[in-house]
Amino acid sequence: GVVYRLPARSANAELALLWRREMVLGAYLPLWVTVRCERKPRVALAFVVDRTHRQYTGNLTLGEQADVLATAVGAFGSSADYLERARVALVTHGIVDPYLERLAALVARRRCTVQPSASEVDA
């Protein structure tokens, strides 16, 4: 994953924005965790999925995950776009996650084959 260091002068405002974005549905638990940055332990705020939340799907296969991500859209945009932005951000930082790479490739293939619904065609 990626850890961000917030400048002290804007930390409160940035944390407020982050909190609003991540905690909007209550699907995550905010946890203080120890991470390693530059070989030193640091304390960081992490948002970890709440496995008791009604939106938690449990263990889906890679294909099932791709099916959902290829079509799901929320208040902040499509899940496929979010996945691609996350993948690119990691790659930009020199992190290539083989699982995300496989998932993103499957999602891209599914998006090419998904047919629009009747309401989308009539719009």
Secondary structure, DSSP 8 states (H G I E B T S, - for coil): -------GGGHHHHHHHHHHHHHSSS-EEEEEEEEEETTEEEEEEEEEE-TTSTT---S--HHHHHHHHHH-EETTEEHHHHHHHHHHHHHHTT---HHHHHHHHHHHHHHHH----HHHHH-
